[in-house]
Amino acid sequence: MKSAWKTTILGKTFTVSLVDEIDGDEAIVGRCNPAQQRIRIRSDQAEDMLLETLLHEIMHACAEAVAVELEESDVVRLSAALYSCSALQVRRA
């Protein structure tokens, strides 16, 4: 694991980790496990994609927390829309 931090999503504390790989599958860039309150993000992505992937996985966590069933395509569209909000396009100092 390269880096980890905690974040709160709807009252639950999740561990967010930057990792080298996820489940041995190069196609997977992020994974949310609401039961374990864990989000893993593959670290080899460009900075803007790291944020977009994190928002995508947070969207999965939120949907689970409020018992809303979303198709993966819904999560993709919602997280992309959230990412496009200029207030969220932050850069590391």
C-alpha positions in Angstrom: 0.0 0.0 0.0 1.4 3.4 -1.0 -0.7 5.8 1.0 -3.9 5.7 3.1 -6.2 8.2 4.9 -9.6 8.3 6.5 -12.7 10.0 5.2 -16.2 10.1 6.5 -19.1 9.2 4.2 -22.6 9.7 5.6 -21.4 9.1 9.2 -19.2 6.1 8.5 -15.4 6.3 8.5 -13.8 4.8 5.4 -10.1 4.0 4.9 -9.0 5.2 1.4 -5.9 3.5 0.1 -3.7 4.1 -2.9 -2.5 0.7 -4.1 -0.4 -0.8 -6.8 -3.2 -3.2 -8.0 -6.7 -4.2 -7.2 -7.7 -7.9 -7.2 -4.9 -8.6 -9.7 -6.9 -7.0 -12.5 -5.3 -4.2 -14.5 -8.8 -3.0 -15.7 -9.9 -2.2 -12.2 -8.9 1.3 -11.1 -11.0 1.6 -8.0 -13.0 -0.6 -5.6 -15.4 0.2 -2.7 -16.2 -2.3 0.0 -18.9 -0.7 2.1 -19.0 -3.6 4.5 -15.4 -3.1 5.4 -15.6 0.6 5.0 -12.7 0.6 2.6 -12.0 2.2 -0.7 -8.9 1.3 -2.8 -7.7 3.4 -5.7 -5.0 2.3 -8.1 -2.1 4.8 -7.7 -0.8 4.7 -11.2 -3.5 7.0 -12.6 -3.1 10.6 -13.6 -4.0 13.0 -10.8 -7.3 14.1 -12.3 -8.3 10.5 -12.8 -7.4 9.7 -9.2 -9.9 12.2 -8.0 -12.6 11.1 -10.5 -12.1 7.5 -9.4 -12.3 8.4 -5.8 -15.6 10.3 -6.4 -16.9 7.2 -8.3 -16.1 4.9 -5.4 -17.6 7.4 -2.9 -20.8 7.4 -5.0 -20.9 3.6 -4.6 -20.5 4.1 -0.8 -23.3 6.7 -0.7 -25.7 4.6 -2.7 -25.1 1.6 -0.3 -25.5 3.9 2.8 -28.9 5.2 1.6 -30.0 1.9 0.2 -30.3 3.2 -3.4 -29.6 0.7 -6.2 -27.6 2.3 -8.9 -26.5 0.7 -12.1 -22.7 1.0 -12.8 -23.6 3.4 -15.7 -25.5 5.6 -13.3 -22.5 5.8 -10.9 -20.2 6.6 -13.9 -22.5 9.5 -15.0 -23.1 10.9 -11.5 -19.5 10.8 -10.5 -18.4 12.4 -13.8 -20.9 15.1 -13.2 -19.7 15.7 -9.7 -16.1 15.8 -10.9 -17.0 18.4 -13.5 -18.0 20.8 -10.8 -15.3 23.4 -10.8 -15.2 23.6 -7.0 -14.1 20.0 -6.8 -11.3 20.3 -9.3 -8.5 20.8 -6.8 -4.9 20.1 -7.3 -2.3 18.9 -4.8 -0.1 21.6 -3.5 
